Every structure is written in C-alpha cells, then in structure tokens.
C-alpha cells in the first residue's frame, strides 16, 4: 500500500483571499506534480483533503489528472495543528493506495510518526505542491519510497526541452 502525502499548492494571502485559495503559480505547480504522478501511472482508490480551500482545490487538481476511483473527500484530522495520530491510525488500517492533501506542520508530523514512531523527528521536509510517497509493508511498518517537489519537476522540464 502506498500513501501519497501532498502539501497543498501555494496559497493566496488572507488579505487577498480570506479563504486562501491557490495562487495561479500554486495551481501550475500542483498540475505539474499531478502530471508527473500520471506519467508514473499512479492510481489511487481515494483522494482526501482537510477541507480548507487550498487543500480542497489541490485535491481537485489531482483528481482531474490522475486515476482515482474515489474522491476528493474531506477527512477529519488533517488540520495544520491537529494530532497526527488520527490520520496515522486511518492509514495503518487502510489497505489501498491513497493520496492525502494537507498542511504543515501536520504532514511533517504525520510522516515522522509513521516512519519513526514519534511525531517530533521530522525526517522529511515538505514543499508546497510536493508529494512524498510512503509504502506500508505487510508487517505494517512504513518506508519512504521517494519525494518530489515542483522546483525539481520544473528543472527536469527545462532540461528535456
């Protein structure tokens, strides 16, 4: 089972948009990341998000660009400052590939909890619009498989041109 953990795209300031939807740059970066996942032929059974505008918009962009049988749907326990244990318990029980769109510091704490058993180690740094792929082994332990950020994808696109 793979869990693809995505930090929402770059958001507008609360002055420009009280709901803090995505900037045009944020949308472009999320679509670039989603196209990358599509190129890997990644398919998920579910795309879930926190419910905040920037996460929901990011989740919809992924839904439009990768194969997904369910979602996007709001999932409790993904707010920026919430305890990551609720989301970790969900992922430990879930058996299909899933993509979750969330926020910092929650995503870093969730990843740390899954990989190290403590939410405070922060072994992985997230970037807006980036994705971290974790794999759950049959014995229930988690491993980091790969991570990609929009800047890397932009540079790869420039090199290929």
Secondary structure, DSSP 8 states (H G I E B T S, - for coil): -EEEEEE---B--TTT-TT--B-HHHHHHHHHHHHHHHHTT-EESEEEE-SSHHHHHHHHHHHHHSEESSEEEE-TT-STTS-THHHHHHHHH--S-EEEEE-TTHHHHHHHHHHHS-TT---S---TT-EEEEEE-TTS-EEEEEEE-HHHHHHHHHHH-
